[in-house]
Each structure stands twice: as structure tokens, then as C-alpha cells.
Amino acid sequence: MIETACPLDCFDACSVICDSNNPTKLIAGSRAPTTNGALCAHLYKHIHKAKRVEKPMVDGKEVSLEEALDAVAESIKDKPWLLWRGSGNLGVMQKVTNLLAKEANGVLTRGTLCDGAGNAGIVASRGVNRLLPPQQIAKSEVVVVWGRNITVTNSHIMPYIKDKKVIVIDPIKTKIAKEADIHIQIRPRGDFYLAILLSRFIMMEDGEDREWLEKFAPEFDEFYDFTRTFRIKAILEHIGVSLNDIGDMLLMLKEKRVVFLVGAGVQKYEIGDSALRAIDALAATLGLFGKEGCGVSYLANSQLGFDNPFSVDLKTELKATTPFSKYSAVIVQGGNPAESMPCSSRVIEELNNTQRVIYFGLYENETSRLADIIIPAKTFLEKEDVRLSYGHQYVQKMNRAIDSTIGISEYDFTQEILKRLNLNAIESEEYYIDYWLSQAIKDSCDCLISSSFEEIPYKDGFGEDGDEEFEFIDDFYDDFEDIKALRRPRKRLKERVDEEYYLITSKSSKMLNSQFASLESLCYLNPSLGFKDGDKVILKSIWGELSLKVKVSSDIRDDSVFVKYGVKGANILTPPVSSLEGDMACYGDIKVKIVKNV
């Protein structure tokens, strides 16, 4: 049996064991206890369903791998070139290509497509984004699932919330929302306002943990003054929440061990950092940091406490709005920007205006079809790597299970291109693997864990060394909404423009992001809008339009349109905008019109 770990972009980062006689037969391992004895369907589809790139190509012709690597070297030699890396594989060795960029005068991207705004908000409040261990979630009494569809994106956490009181805050009536004790079907983009109001009501009723606040967050009076600048009635109307909803939620939160499980959905906006800061401030008001069975769980900084040998100081471009055509050559590694980036019509035009697009990845997709050079990559079963996690503390060695003649690993790709350019060679692959693993420590069960792991995070305080205070949010501006109407002095609340709807996108149980075969082209609409199943509509934004079939569902708000990740072309509607903090794509900052397509 050979031990490895699932490489997919997911909280669970499951431990995997391969059958030595049949390495693609995978079973759940024990190194990461959060795997809970079972693997999800996403991994099996990753191995067995997706159509793999197997042959190197140059200008549409099949060539040897050596010839294709020669073409890559020639394309970037003494030319301005960019490396754009996706998140299809989260093994640490994926970033070894940074060393190629350093030696060969390449340009990298900065920021993210999915979680950077929320991380920026957490760092602004707490000083550092520490993991809330799943074991602490298990010790809670109340779990608030806030913009996180855990049955799809975090299924292995489900046993940890068994027998808890559950509150779900989500614009969509998800499976977990239907089973929850309370579901707040909030208006999209309303998370900041709800958190602010909850904090205000707690302090109005003297429900704050004053002893904890005086010790760790002494500026809570100023924060209360900040919450009072928002009008209660106007906010409740705007976010679609009633006073009874607020009251029911507060009754369940007070004097309990509470954990907030926060997903990326709450921060897919320009003001995404403020949403996480407001949720953190709510948790601080209740005194939920540094206590057993309490805290806020978001995508933690998986590399906290690690020295990264692939960290380089180079020129960068914003990932959310990458100007590909500025460069003579672009290497796309492990990603599909033509489909996954916002405003995909702009991205495709940019890639078409780039002299040499080099696709280095596993699967055929929209980007590979635009590429001039295709380099097949190794699967995670065909190479060595190390897996860290943003959802748990375990560090896992990913061992090679299959010897394959197909493709090349990221490490070998880097070495081969450096050799062709007569540049300095890097250290051995074993050196880097050992470098990462040597920084982990063993727990009482002999599992490797991050050296930054704290059983009860923020117990002694905030910041890198635990000697700083919690910083409350004290400023907010949002030009997407009529913010003046929601704050003092009193003004009339701006009415929603007729026929404009919030566009909501989230992951499907059938796939992760754009990694696998496309889903049926459906948009989900509330029955009150007058459409029937099978109706054809065109969704229009200022960035583009998309034809889809209607699926009627009462699970969707009547001011929203829901489209699942994996519906091809959906990002033609989304804006080429970066968040105010965190350099992140803002997929949610868009409203669309619905036009019946007859």
C-alpha cells in the first residue's frame, strides 16, 4: 500500500492509500483523521473521468516531449514572459516553477481568484490567519454555517457538527440549510450588514463578553459607536432579514460555545475583507476567540510557520485582471484561465493576442485549446509532493504510486527549461521535499502537523507572537450599493432596479470549479418570476451575455439568479475587478438582466 493525499482545492485534504497492485484504486487513509474513512466523488472523477492531455504539441502538431520543451525554452528566452498558475493541485511542489521565473526573468501573478479578500480581513483583525482545528468544532454547542455549503465543499466536516444546533446564513436554501435549526436566507452581499447588526444588538442588550473584551479587544466601545452609524430598519429591509430572525439567532448564540464556519461566498466582492472583519468582530463581541469549542473557521493560511523555499521577489501582475497580451509568452500551469477567470471574453481576447501560449497541465480545456505549445503534466499519483491544508493541521507526504511515461512533473519541467537556457540548476527534488517535511512536527498520534498549530488558537492574544490586541473594523465604504441610504443621516432607501438580479455562483456536488466535464447549462430562478422549467433565457451583464435553460426552484431568492460552477461560459458575465484588499477576483459584484429567449 502506498500513502498519498488528495491534491484538490478543498478544505478536507484527504489522506489517500493506493493499492500497490492497482494504484488508481484509492481508499481513505488515516494520516489525516478528518478523512473519516471515506473519499468523495470529486477525487474519483479527477482520476477516472476527466480527459487527460497525453501528447506534447507544438503549433497543432504532435511532437516529442524533448521538442516541446525546446519550444518552451525558445519562447521565453530573452523575452518578456509570464507564469500564471492555477489551483488544480495544491501540493507544495507546484510552486517550484517560481524558481524558473526567478532565473529566467519571468513575471508572476499576485492575489487569488477565490479567498484573498477574506484572508486580508482576517489578518487586519487578528494579525495572522490561524487554523481553527476541526477538533474544536467538535467541542462546540452551536455551529453557524455562514456562506459555506459544507455538504459539497467540506463534506468530511459533517461528523464534527453532529448533534449541534445549526444556523445557516446563505442566499440559497442548500441541503444543510434545509436541515438547520435556523436558516437566514440573506440577500447576496448582505453578510457585512447582518454581522454588524448582530454585534450592535448584543451590545445593546449587554450581552457582550466584557471581561474578554477588556483584556483582548479594549476598543469595543468605539466599535459599538461604529455599529450605531447603520440604520436598523433600513438594513433589515435591505438584507431581507426580520427582527424575529435576529432575535431567534441571538437566543441561540448567547452564552454558548459557538463556531462560525465561514465560506468564500461571503467575500467574493470588492468589500470582501469587510465582510470577514465584521464576522470576526461579531465573534469577538461574544468573546469566542481563544476558548475551547469556539472560534471562526475560514480558509486558514496553510503555510503559516513554514519557510517557503520557492518564495521569490519578482515583478507581478494582478491575477484577477492579468494582462496576458503584454507578454510575448505566457505559461499557464495547472489552470484554466479562459474559463475560470472573470470576464472570460476579455481573457480569451488577451490570450489570442499573446504570441506564445504554453499550456502545462493535465486536462483538455478551454485554455489548452488556445495554446501554441502543450506540455502534459504528471498526475499526483505519478510524482512526489507534500500536502498542506487550509482546513486542518495535518501535513502529508504524497508518495509516487505510478511510474508513467506520460508527461513531466513541475520539478522536472523547471530543471529541463533551466538546462536549455544554460541557467543555474536548482536543488534536488529530494532536497525540497525534505525541506518542507522537516519543518513539520509530530503529534501524539505520530501524525505530522504544522509547527504553527495551536490547539486553541488566539488563547494568549493576537498577531504572530500572541501579544497584540484584536482590531475592530472602524470604516466602511461600498459604492456598489446605495450605502448612504443605510447609514445616518436618514435617506430614502434606493429601490432595486426592475429586472436586475444578483448573480450567485457556487460549487456543484458533481465537480470542483472548472476541473471536470461541463454541467448542463441551467440557471435556477424563483417561481415567482414567472418562468417555467425548460424556458430559454439570456442573462445579460455589462460584460457579456449567456444563453441558458431555466430550472425553477423555490430554494432561490426572487432577487437572484443561481448558476453552478461548471456551467461553461458563466464567467462571460462576471467583472474584471479586483477587491479593495487582498487582490482577489470579485465574481459577486454583478447584477444581470433576464431576457426570455424565444
C-alpha positions as CSV (number, residue, x, y, z in Angstrom):
1,M,0.0,0.0,0.0
2,I,1.2,3.5,-0.9
3,E,0.3,6.6,1.1
4,T,-0.5,9.9,-0.6
5,A,-3.1,12.7,-0.3
6,C,-5.8,14.2,-2.4
7,P,-4.4,17.3,-4.2
8,L,-7.7,19.0,-5.0
9,D,-8.6,22.6,-3.8
10,C,-10.8,21.6,-0.8
11,F,-10.9,22.0,2.9
12,D,-10.7,18.3,3.5
13,A,-7.2,17.5,2.0
14,C,-8.0,13.8,2.5
15,S,-5.4,11.1,3.3
16,V,-5.4,8.5,0.5
17,I,-4.0,5.0,0.2
18,C,-3.3,3.4,-3.2
19,D,-3.4,-0.3,-3.8
20,S,0.1,-1.3,-4.9
21,N,-1.3,-3.8,-7.5
22,N,-3.9,-1.3,-8.8
23,P,-2.7,2.3,-7.9
24,T,-5.8,4.0,-9.3
25,K,-7.9,2.1,-6.8
26,L,-8.0,4.6,-3.9
27,I,-9.2,4.1,-0.4
28,A,-9.3,6.5,2.6
29,G,-6.1,6.8,4.6
30,S,-5.6,7.5,8.3
31,R,-2.9,10.2,8.3
32,A,-5.4,13.0,8.2
33,P,-8.1,11.9,10.7
34,T,-10.6,14.3,9.1
35,T,-10.8,12.0,6.1
36,N,-13.2,9.9,8.3
37,G,-12.8,6.7,6.4
38,A,-14.3,7.7,3.0
39,L,-13.3,9.7,-0.1
40,C,-15.6,11.9,-2.0
41,A,-16.7,11.7,-5.6
42,H,-14.5,14.6,-6.7
43,L,-11.3,12.6,-6.4
44,Y,-12.6,9.6,-8.3
45,K,-13.7,11.9,-11.2
46,H,-10.3,13.5,-11.1
47,I,-8.7,10.1,-11.7
48,H,-11.2,8.3,-13.9
49,K,-13.5,10.7,-15.7
50,A,-11.6,13.8,-17.0
51,K,-10.0,13.6,-20.4
52,R,-6.2,13.8,-19.9
53,V,-3.7,15.5,-22.1
54,E,-1.2,12.8,-23.1
55,K,0.8,14.1,-26.1
56,P,3.1,17.2,-26.3
57,M,2.0,19.5,-29.1
58,V,3.7,22.5,-30.9
59,D,1.6,24.6,-33.2
60,G,-1.0,21.9,-33.6
61,K,1.4,19.1,-34.3
62,E,2.3,16.1,-32.1
63,V,6.0,16.2,-31.1
64,S,8.3,14.5,-28.6
65,L,8.5,15.9,-25.1
66,E,12.1,17.0,-25.8
67,E,11.0,19.0,-28.8
68,A,8.1,20.6,-26.9
69,L,10.5,21.6,-24.0
70,D,12.9,23.1,-26.6
71,A,10.0,25.2,-27.9
72,V,9.1,26.4,-24.4
73,A,12.7,27.4,-23.8
74,E,12.9,29.2,-27.1
75,S,9.6,31.0,-26.4
76,I,10.8,32.6,-23.1
77,K,14.5,33.1,-23.9
78,D,15.3,36.8,-23.6
79,K,11.6,37.7,-23.9
80,P,9.1,39.1,-21.5
81,W,7.1,36.2,-20.2
82,L,4.5,35.5,-17.5
83,L,3.8,32.4,-15.4
84,W,0.1,32.0,-14.5
85,R,-0.6,29.2,-12.0
86,G,-3.9,27.7,-11.2
87,S,-5.1,25.8,-8.1
88,G,-5.8,22.4,-9.7
89,N,-3.2,20.8,-7.5
90,L,-2.3,22.2,-4.0
91,G,0.9,20.2,-3.4
92,V,3.7,22.5,-2.4
93,M,6.0,21.4,-5.3
94,Q,3.7,23.2,-7.7
95,K,5.4,26.4,-6.8
96,V,8.9,25.2,-7.7
97,T,8.3,26.9,-11.1
98,N,8.8,30.2,-9.2
99,L,12.5,29.4,-9.3
100,L,12.3,29.1,-13.1
101,A,10.7,32.6,-13.2
102,K,13.4,33.9,-11.0
103,E,16.3,32.6,-13.0
104,A,14.8,33.3,-16.4
105,N,13.4,36.8,-15.7
106,G,9.8,35.8,-15.7
107,V,6.8,37.6,-14.1
108,L,4.4,36.0,-11.6
109,T,0.9,36.9,-10.6
110,R,-0.2,38.1,-7.2
111,G,-3.5,37.7,-5.5
112,T,-6.1,35.0,-5.9
113,L,-9.3,34.1,-7.6
114,C,-11.1,32.8,-4.5
115,D,-10.2,33.7,-1.0
116,G,-7.8,36.7,-0.8
117,A,-10.2,39.3,0.4
118,G,-11.4,37.3,3.3
119,N,-7.8,36.5,4.3
120,A,-7.0,40.2,4.2
121,G,-9.9,40.9,6.5
122,I,-8.8,38.3,9.0
123,V,-5.2,39.5,9.0
124,A,-6.4,43.1,9.6
125,S,-8.4,42.0,12.6
126,R,-6.3,39.2,14.1
127,G,-2.8,39.9,12.7
128,V,-2.5,36.4,11.4
129,N,-4.9,33.8,9.9
130,R,-4.6,30.8,12.2
131,L,-6.4,27.5,11.7
132,L,-9.4,26.6,13.8
133,P,-8.8,22.8,14.3
134,P,-11.7,20.5,13.4
135,Q,-11.4,19.1,16.9
136,Q,-12.5,22.4,18.3
137,I,-15.5,22.4,16.0
138,A,-16.5,19.1,17.5
139,K,-16.5,20.6,21.0
140,S,-18.9,23.4,20.1
141,E,-22.6,23.6,21.0
142,V,-23.7,25.8,18.1
143,V,-22.4,25.9,14.6
144,V,-23.1,28.9,12.3
145,V,-22.5,27.9,8.7
146,W,-22.1,31.2,7.0
147,G,-21.9,31.2,3.2
148,R,-20.3,27.7,3.2
149,N,-22.1,24.8,1.5
150,I,-20.3,22.2,3.6
151,T,-22.1,19.1,2.3
152,V,-20.5,19.9,-1.1
153,T,-17.2,21.7,-0.3
154,N,-16.3,20.3,3.1
155,S,-18.2,17.0,3.4
156,H,-15.7,15.5,5.8
157,I,-16.5,18.1,8.5
158,M,-20.1,16.8,8.8
159,P,-19.4,14.3,11.6
160,Y,-17.9,17.2,13.6
161,I,-21.2,19.1,13.7
162,K,-23.4,16.1,14.5
163,D,-25.9,16.8,17.3
164,K,-25.1,20.5,17.3
165,K,-27.6,23.4,16.9
166,V,-27.0,24.7,13.4
167,I,-27.7,28.1,12.0
168,V,-27.2,28.6,8.2
169,I,-26.8,32.0,6.6
170,D,-27.0,31.7,2.9
171,P,-28.9,33.2,0.0
172,I,-29.6,29.7,-1.3
173,K,-31.6,27.1,0.6
174,T,-28.9,24.5,0.5
175,K,-29.1,20.9,1.8
176,I,-27.6,21.9,5.1
177,A,-29.9,25.0,5.3
178,K,-33.0,22.7,4.9
179,E,-31.7,20.6,7.8
180,A,-30.7,23.5,10.1
181,D,-32.4,24.8,13.2
182,I,-32.4,28.3,11.7
183,H,-31.9,29.4,8.1
184,I,-31.3,33.1,7.4
185,Q,-31.9,33.4,3.7
186,I,-29.9,36.6,3.4
187,R,-29.8,38.9,0.4
188,P,-26.5,38.4,-1.5
189,R,-23.8,40.9,-0.4
190,G,-25.6,41.4,2.9
191,D,-23.2,39.5,5.2
192,F,-21.4,42.6,6.4
193,Y,-24.6,44.3,7.4
194,L,-26.0,41.3,9.3
195,A,-22.8,40.8,11.3
196,I,-22.8,44.5,12.2
197,L,-26.4,44.4,13.3
198,L,-25.9,41.3,15.4
199,S,-23.0,42.9,17.2
200,R,-25.0,46.0,17.8
201,F,-27.9,44.1,19.3
202,I,-25.7,42.1,21.5
203,M,-24.1,45.2,23.0
204,M,-27.5,47.0,23.2
205,E,-28.6,44.1,25.4
206,D,-25.3,44.0,27.4
207,G,-24.7,40.5,26.0
208,E,-21.0,41.1,25.1
209,D,-18.2,39.3,26.9
210,R,-16.9,42.4,28.6
211,E,-14.2,40.6,30.6
212,W,-12.7,39.1,27.4
213,L,-13.0,42.3,25.5
214,E,-11.3,44.4,28.1
215,K,-8.3,42.0,28.0
216,F,-8.0,41.3,24.3
217,A,-10.1,43.9,22.4
218,P,-10.3,47.1,24.5
219,E,-11.6,49.3,21.6
220,F,-15.0,47.7,21.8
221,D,-16.8,50.9,22.8
222,E,-15.5,52.6,19.6
223,F,-16.8,49.6,17.6
224,Y,-20.2,49.9,19.2
225,D,-20.3,53.5,18.1
226,F,-19.4,52.4,14.6
227,T,-22.3,49.9,14.5
228,R,-24.7,52.7,15.5
229,T,-23.9,54.6,12.3
230,F,-26.0,51.9,10.5
231,R,-29.8,52.3,10.4
232,I,-31.5,49.2,11.8
233,K,-34.8,49.3,9.9
234,A,-33.2,50.1,6.5
235,I,-30.5,47.4,6.9
236,L,-33.1,44.8,7.8
237,E,-35.2,45.7,4.8
238,H,-32.1,45.7,2.5
239,I,-30.8,42.3,3.5
240,G,-34.2,40.6,3.8
241,V,-34.0,39.7,7.5
242,S,-36.6,40.4,10.1
243,L,-36.3,41.4,13.8
244,N,-37.6,37.9,14.7
245,D,-34.8,36.3,12.7
246,I,-32.3,38.4,14.6
247,G,-33.9,37.6,17.9
248,D,-34.0,33.8,17.2
249,M,-30.4,33.8,16.2
250,L,-29.2,35.8,19.3
251,L,-31.0,33.5,21.6
252,M,-29.1,30.6,20.2
253,L,-25.7,32.4,20.3
254,K,-25.7,33.8,23.8
255,E,-23.6,32.1,26.4
256,K,-22.9,29.1,24.2
257,R,-19.7,27.6,22.7
258,V,-20.1,28.8,19.1
259,V,-18.1,28.2,16.0
260,F,-18.6,30.1,12.7
261,L,-17.8,28.1,9.6
262,V,-17.3,30.8,7.0
263,G,-17.1,30.1,3.3
264,A,-15.6,32.1,0.3
265,G,-19.1,33.1,-0.7
266,V,-19.3,36.0,1.8
267,Q,-16.3,37.7,0.4
268,K,-16.5,37.5,-3.4
269,Y,-16.8,41.3,-3.6
270,E,-14.7,44.4,-3.6
271,I,-15.6,44.8,0.1
272,G,-15.0,41.1,0.9
273,D,-12.4,41.9,3.5
274,S,-15.0,44.0,5.4
275,A,-17.4,41.0,5.5
276,L,-14.8,38.8,7.3
277,R,-13.8,41.7,9.6
278,A,-17.5,42.2,10.6
279,I,-18.0,38.4,11.2
280,D,-14.7,38.4,13.2
281,A,-16.0,41.4,15.2
282,L,-19.2,39.6,16.0
283,A,-17.2,36.6,17.3
284,A,-15.0,39.0,19.3
285,T,-18.1,40.7,20.8
286,L,-19.3,37.3,22.0
287,G,-15.7,36.5,23.3
288,L,-15.4,33.5,21.1
289,F,-11.6,33.6,20.4
290,G,-9.1,31.6,22.4
291,K,-11.7,29.4,24.1
292,E,-12.5,25.7,23.7
293,G,-15.2,24.9,21.2
294,C,-15.3,28.4,19.9
295,G,-13.9,30.5,17.0
296,V,-14.2,31.4,13.4
297,S,-13.1,28.9,10.7
298,Y,-12.2,30.3,7.3
299,L,-9.6,29.1,4.8
300,A,-6.6,29.2,7.0
301,N,-3.0,30.1,6.0
302,S,-1.7,26.6,5.3
303,Q,1.9,27.8,5.0
304,L,1.9,29.6,8.4
305,G,5.0,28.6,10.3
306,F,6.8,27.3,7.2
307,D,9.8,28.8,5.4
308,N,8.9,28.6,1.7
309,P,12.0,27.7,-0.4
310,F,10.0,28.8,-3.5
311,S,9.4,32.4,-2.3
312,V,10.9,34.9,-4.7
313,D,10.9,38.6,-5.1
314,L,9.8,39.3,-8.7
315,K,7.6,41.7,-10.6
316,T,3.9,40.6,-10.5
317,E,0.6,41.2,-12.3
318,L,-2.8,41.1,-10.6
319,K,-4.2,37.6,-11.1
320,A,-7.8,38.7,-11.3
321,T,-7.1,41.0,-14.2
322,T,-4.0,39.6,-15.8
323,P,-2.9,41.5,-18.9
324,F,-1.7,38.4,-20.8
325,S,-1.1,40.3,-24.1
326,K,1.6,42.4,-22.5
327,Y,3.9,39.4,-22.7
328,S,5.5,37.5,-25.6
329,A,4.9,34.2,-23.9
330,V,2.6,33.0,-21.1
331,I,3.0,29.7,-19.3
332,V,-0.3,28.5,-17.9
333,Q,0.4,25.9,-15.2
334,G,-2.3,23.7,-13.7
335,G,-5.2,26.1,-14.5
336,N,-7.8,27.2,-17.0
337,P,-7.9,31.0,-17.0
338,A,-10.0,31.1,-20.2
339,E,-12.9,29.6,-18.2
340,S,-12.1,30.3,-14.6
341,M,-11.1,33.9,-14.6
342,P,-13.8,36.7,-14.6
343,C,-14.8,38.4,-17.8
344,S,-13.8,35.4,-19.9
345,S,-14.3,37.2,-23.2
346,R,-11.5,39.6,-22.2
347,V,-9.3,36.8,-21.1
348,I,-9.7,34.9,-24.3
349,E,-9.0,38.0,-26.4
350,E,-5.9,38.6,-24.3
351,L,-4.6,35.1,-24.8
352,N,-5.4,35.2,-28.5
353,N,-3.2,38.3,-28.7
354,T,-0.2,36.6,-26.9
355,Q,2.5,35.4,-29.3
356,R,3.0,32.1,-27.5
357,V,0.6,30.5,-25.0
358,I,2.1,27.5,-23.3
359,Y,-0.3,25.1,-21.5
360,F,1.3,22.9,-18.9
361,G,-1.4,20.8,-17.3
362,L,-3.4,17.6,-17.0
363,Y,-6.6,18.1,-18.9
364,E,-8.0,19.3,-22.2
365,N,-9.9,22.6,-21.5
366,E,-10.7,26.0,-23.0
367,T,-7.1,27.2,-22.3
368,S,-5.4,24.2,-23.8
369,R,-7.4,24.7,-27.0
370,L,-5.9,28.2,-27.3
371,A,-2.4,27.1,-26.6
372,D,0.5,27.1,-29.1
373,I,2.5,24.6,-27.0
374,I,1.1,21.9,-24.8
375,I,3.1,20.1,-22.2
376,P,1.4,17.2,-20.4
377,A,1.8,17.2,-16.7
378,K,2.1,14.3,-14.2
379,T,-0.9,13.4,-12.0
380,F,-0.4,13.5,-8.3
381,L,0.0,9.7,-8.3
382,E,3.0,9.9,-10.6
383,K,5.2,12.3,-8.6
384,E,6.4,13.2,-5.1
385,D,4.9,16.1,-3.2
386,V,3.8,17.4,0.2
387,R,0.2,18.4,1.0
388,L,-0.6,21.1,3.5
389,S,-4.2,22.1,4.3
390,Y,-6.2,25.2,4.9
391,G,-8.9,23.1,6.7
392,H,-6.9,21.0,9.1
393,Q,-3.4,20.9,10.7
394,Y,-2.0,17.7,9.1
395,V,1.0,17.6,6.8
396,Q,1.1,14.7,4.4
397,K,3.8,13.2,2.2
398,M,2.5,12.5,-1.3
399,N,4.3,9.4,-2.5
400,R,4.7,8.3,-6.1
401,A,2.4,5.4,-6.8
402,I,2.7,5.0,-10.6
403,D,5.6,5.1,-12.9
404,S,4.3,6.6,-16.1
405,T,5.9,7.7,-19.4
406,I,3.2,10.4,-19.8
407,G,4.0,14.0,-19.0
408,I,6.5,15.7,-16.8
409,S,6.5,16.9,-13.2
410,E,6.7,20.6,-12.2
411,Y,10.1,19.9,-10.7
412,D,11.5,18.2,-13.8
413,F,9.9,20.9,-16.1
414,T,11.8,23.6,-14.2
415,Q,15.1,21.7,-14.3
416,E,14.7,20.9,-18.0
417,I,13.9,24.5,-19.1
418,L,16.8,25.9,-16.9
419,K,19.2,23.5,-18.6
420,R,18.1,24.5,-22.0
421,L,18.6,28.2,-21.1
422,N,22.0,27.5,-19.6
423,L,20.9,28.9,-16.3
424,N,21.7,27.8,-12.7
425,A,20.2,24.4,-11.7
426,I,18.1,24.2,-8.6
427,E,18.5,21.8,-5.7
428,S,17.4,18.1,-6.0
429,E,13.7,17.2,-5.7
430,E,14.5,15.2,-2.5
431,Y,16.1,18.3,-1.0
432,Y,12.8,20.3,-1.4
433,I,10.6,17.5,-0.2
434,D,12.7,17.0,2.9
435,Y,12.9,20.8,3.4
436,W,9.1,21.0,3.7
437,L,8.7,17.9,5.8
438,S,11.5,18.8,8.2
439,Q,9.5,21.8,9.3
440,A,6.5,19.8,10.5
441,I,6.3,18.3,13.9
442,K,4.7,15.0,15.2
443,D,1.6,15.0,17.3
444,S,0.7,12.4,20.0
445,C,-0.7,10.1,17.2
446,D,2.6,10.2,15.3
447,C,0.9,12.3,12.5
448,L,2.9,15.2,11.0
449,I,1.3,18.6,11.8
450,S,2.1,22.2,11.1
451,S,4.6,23.7,13.6
452,S,2.2,26.7,13.8
453,F,-0.6,24.6,15.1
454,E,-2.3,25.8,18.3
455,E,-4.9,23.5,19.9
456,I,-6.9,26.6,20.9
457,P,-5.8,29.4,18.6
458,Y,-5.5,33.0,19.9
459,K,-5.6,31.8,23.5
460,D,-3.0,34.2,24.6
461,G,-3.7,37.0,22.1
462,F,-3.4,38.0,18.5
463,G,-0.7,38.7,16.0
464,E,2.3,36.5,15.2
465,D,3.5,36.2,18.8
466,G,0.2,36.4,20.6
467,D,1.0,39.8,22.1
468,E,-1.3,42.0,20.1
469,E,-4.9,43.1,20.5
470,F,-7.9,42.3,18.3
471,E,-8.5,45.2,15.9
472,F,-12.2,46.0,15.2
473,I,-13.3,47.3,11.9
474,D,-14.0,51.0,12.1
475,D,-14.5,52.2,8.5
476,F,-16.7,51.0,5.6
477,Y,-17.5,52.3,2.1
478,D,-19.3,50.5,-0.7
479,D,-20.2,52.1,-4.0
480,F,-21.9,49.0,-5.3
481,E,-24.9,49.6,-3.0
482,D,-26.6,52.8,-2.0
483,I,-24.6,52.9,1.2
484,K,-25.8,56.4,2.2
485,A,-29.3,55.1,2.5
486,L,-28.2,52.5,5.0
487,R,-26.3,54.9,7.3
488,R,-27.2,58.2,9.0
489,P,-28.4,60.8,8.2
490,R,-31.7,59.2,7.2
491,K,-32.3,59.0,3.4
492,R,-34.8,57.1,1.3
493,L,-33.7,53.5,0.6
494,K,-32.9,53.1,-3.1
495,E,-35.3,50.6,-4.8
496,R,-34.0,47.6,-6.6
497,V,-33.8,48.3,-10.3
498,D,-36.5,46.3,-12.1
499,E,-35.2,43.2,-13.9
500,E,-31.8,43.3,-12.3
501,Y,-30.8,40.3,-10.3
502,Y,-27.8,39.3,-8.2
503,L,-25.8,36.6,-9.9
504,I,-24.9,33.8,-7.4
505,T,-22.4,31.1,-8.3
506,S,-21.3,28.2,-6.2
507,K,-19.8,24.7,-6.4
508,S,-21.7,21.6,-7.5
509,S,-21.7,18.2,-5.9
510,K,-20.6,16.9,-9.4
511,M,-17.4,18.9,-9.8
512,L,-14.9,21.3,-8.3
513,N,-14.7,24.6,-10.2
514,S,-13.9,24.0,-13.9
515,Q,-11.8,20.8,-13.5
516,F,-14.2,18.3,-15.0
517,A,-16.8,17.8,-17.7
518,S,-19.2,20.7,-18.0
519,L,-22.6,20.8,-16.4
520,E,-25.9,21.2,-18.1
521,S,-26.4,24.9,-19.0
522,L,-29.0,25.8,-16.4
523,C,-29.9,28.8,-14.3
524,Y,-32.1,28.5,-11.3
525,L,-34.9,31.0,-10.8
526,N,-37.6,31.6,-8.1
527,P,-41.0,30.5,-9.4
528,S,-42.4,34.0,-8.6
529,L,-40.5,35.4,-11.6
530,G,-43.0,33.6,-14.0
531,F,-40.6,31.3,-15.8
532,K,-41.2,27.5,-16.3
533,D,-38.7,24.6,-16.4
534,G,-37.1,24.4,-19.8
535,D,-37.7,28.1,-20.8
536,K,-34.7,29.6,-22.6
537,V,-33.4,32.9,-21.3
538,I,-30.4,35.2,-21.9
539,L,-28.6,36.5,-18.9
540,K,-27.1,39.9,-19.7
541,S,-24.5,41.9,-17.8
542,I,-22.4,44.9,-19.0
543,W,-19.6,42.4,-19.7
544,G,-21.4,39.9,-21.8
545,E,-24.4,37.6,-22.2
546,L,-25.1,33.9,-21.8
547,S,-28.0,31.7,-23.1
548,L,-29.3,29.2,-20.5
549,K,-32.3,27.0,-19.7
550,V,-34.4,27.7,-16.7
551,K,-34.8,25.4,-13.7
552,V,-37.5,26.7,-11.4
553,S,-36.6,26.4,-7.7
554,S,-38.1,27.9,-4.5
555,D,-34.6,27.5,-3.0
556,I,-33.6,30.7,-4.8
557,R,-34.4,34.2,-3.6
558,D,-36.6,36.2,-6.0
559,D,-33.9,38.9,-6.4
560,S,-31.3,36.4,-7.5
561,V,-30.2,34.0,-10.3
562,F,-28.2,30.9,-9.4
563,V,-25.7,29.3,-11.8
564,K,-23.5,26.4,-10.7
565,Y,-19.7,26.3,-11.2
566,G,-19.1,24.2,-14.2
567,V,-21.7,25.8,-16.5
568,K,-19.5,26.7,-19.4
569,G,-19.3,30.4,-20.3
570,A,-20.7,31.7,-17.0
571,N,-17.7,33.9,-16.4
572,I,-18.5,35.9,-19.5
573,L,-20.9,37.7,-17.2
574,T,-18.6,38.5,-14.3
575,P,-16.5,41.7,-13.9
576,P,-12.7,42.1,-14.4
577,V,-12.4,43.7,-10.9
578,S,-10.0,43.2,-8.0
579,S,-11.0,43.5,-4.3
580,L,-10.1,46.6,-2.3
581,E,-8.0,44.5,-0.1
582,G,-6.5,41.0,-0.8
583,D,-6.1,41.3,-4.6
584,M,-8.9,39.0,-5.3
585,A,-11.4,38.5,-8.2
586,C,-14.9,39.9,-7.4
587,Y,-17.2,37.4,-9.1
588,G,-20.2,38.6,-7.0
589,D,-20.1,42.2,-7.9
590,I,-22.5,41.9,-10.7
591,K,-26.3,42.1,-11.4
592,V,-27.8,40.6,-14.5
593,K,-30.9,41.1,-16.6
594,I,-33.1,38.2,-17.6
595,V,-34.4,38.2,-21.1
596,K,-36.7,35.4,-22.4
597,N,-35.1,33.8,-25.5
598,V,-37.9,32.9,-27.9
